[in-house]
Amino acid sequence: MTLGTPPEETTPVRGPAPALPPTPRPPAETLAAARPQDTPARIGLAADGFELFYGAHHALKHISFTVPEHSVTAIIGPSGCGKSTLLRSFNRMNDLIPGVRTSGRLAVAGVDVYAPGVDVVDLRRRVGLVFQRPNPFPKSIFDNVAFGLRLLGIRDKAELGGRIEASLRRAALWDEVKDRLDRSALALSGGQQQRLCIARSLAVEPDVLLMDEPASALDPTATARIEELILELKHRYTLVVVTHNMQQAARISDFTAFMLQGVLVEHDGTRKVFTSPREKLTEDYITGRFG
């Protein structure tokens, strides 16, 4: 799918972001207008009035939106606006931070991830997370990809080998490492390490893949490989990608969500967000007037 081209870059006029009301409610959803009416999308992820506090700090304010299955949603916004916090909320990584409390609802495939009795370990298997900087374990390439599989109790060498090869192929890395699976993952280039981390997430067969600025630490060539990979993976998985790069968001995503000061300002089809945004705040951010 060819996405709309964002407006020409202008020299950003840096300054404080415009003030927002304390807890505004987001505008009505327009996803139906962004997709053909005769092919309704199944919902992979959903937020309904979700709020998150770090102690007294109100980090996320009444977030409501949906992410269709087998699509890519980009989350954009200035640093500190809550993008990564929202991303980590979907697999409850924020639970590891003392003093975090939440209200509202987040759902994966219709199941509230904060409901009593939810198996958090299984949730994190189903909702993989790839971090900004590659974080391979100080183990072999093979053992990196096998790590989650062994935690699931898979020990059979033939099964491990087959699933590792399949994961490395999906991550577009197999042809580059198939002859050195026993070598340290730390010897790989930065772009290869990031694809290895993606393969490690894919090995446990998730439904959703969350990516927190997956290419921000990579060179342009490695970034292009990651973007190509994202476009391939959406046919099999639901992806949400946090990015500061407006051009990248336009290239890789079907939908874009713009956040500011913990508020979801706008969420719509990427073409519409970049060519005719509903909110002036969105236009100002995309054209570099603040941020």
Rosetta blueprint (number, residue, H / E / L):
1 M L
2 T L
3 L L
4 G L
5 T L
6 P L
7 P L
8 E L
9 E L
10 T L
11 T L
12 P L
13 V L
14 R L
15 G L
16 P L
17 A L
18 P L
19 A L
20 L L
21 P L
22 P L
23 T L
24 P L
25 R L
26 P L
27 P L
28 A L
29 E L
30 T L
31 L H
32 A H
33 A H
34 A H
35 R L
36 P L
37 Q L
38 D L
39 T L
40 P L
41 A L
42 R L
43 I E
44 G E
45 L E
46 A E
47 A E
48 D E
49 G E
50 F E
51 E E
52 L E
53 F E
54 Y E
55 G L
56 A L
57 H E
58 H E
59 A E
60 L E
61 K E
62 H E
63 I E
64 S E
65 F E
66 T E
67 V E
68 P E
69 E L
70 H L
71 S L
72 V E
73 T E
74 A E
75 I E
76 I E
77 G L
78 P L
79 S L
80 G L
81 C L
82 G L
83 K H
84 S H
85 T H
86 L H
87 L H
88 R H
89 S H
90 F L
91 N L
92 R L
93 M H
94 N H
95 D H
96 L H
97 I L
98 P L
99 G L
100 V E
101 R E
102 T E
103 S E
104 G E
105 R E
106 L E
107 A E
108 V E
109 A L
110 G L
111 V E
112 D E
113 V L
114 Y L
115 A L
116 P L
117 G L
118 V L
119 D L
120 V H
121 V H
122 D H
123 L H
124 R H
125 R H
126 R H
127 V E
128 G E
129 L E
130 V E
131 F L
132 Q L
133 R L
134 P L
135 N L
136 P L
137 F L
138 P L
139 K L
140 S E
141 I H
142 F H
143 D H
144 N H
145 V H
146 A H
147 F H
148 G H
149 L H
150 R H
151 L H
152 L L
153 G L
154 I L
155 R L
156 D L
157 K H
158 A H
159 E H
160 L H
161 G H
162 G H
163 R H
164 I H
165 E H
166 A H
167 S H
168 L H
169 R H
170 R H
171 A L
172 A L
173 L L
174 W H
175 D H
176 E H
177 V H
178 K L
179 D L
180 R L
181 L L
182 D L
183 R L
184 S E
185 A H
186 L H
187 A H
188 L L
189 S L
190 G H
191 G H
192 Q H
193 Q H
194 Q H
195 R H
196 L H
197 C H
198 I H
199 A H
200 R H
201 S H
202 L H
203 A H
204 V L
205 E L
206 P L
207 D L
208 V E
209 L E
210 L E
211 M E
212 D E
213 E L
214 P L
215 A L
216 S L
217 A L
218 L L
219 D L
220 P H
221 T H
222 A H
223 T H
224 A H
225 R H
226 I H
227 E H
228 E H
229 L H
230 I H
231 L H
232 E H
233 L H
234 K L
235 H L
236 R L
237 Y L
238 T E
239 L E
240 V E
241 V E
242 V E
243 T L
244 H L
245 N L
246 M H
247 Q H
248 Q H
249 A H
250 A H
251 R H
252 I H
253 S L
254 D L
255 F E
256 T E
257 A E
258 F E
259 M E
260 L E
261 Q L
262 G L
263 V E
264 L E
265 V E
266 E E
267 H E
268 D E
269 G E
270 T H
271 R H
272 K H
273 V H
274 F H
275 T H
276 S L
277 P L
278 R L
279 E L
280 K H
281 L H
282 T H
283 E H
284 D H
285 Y H
286 I H
287 T L
288 G L
289 R L
290 F L
291 G L
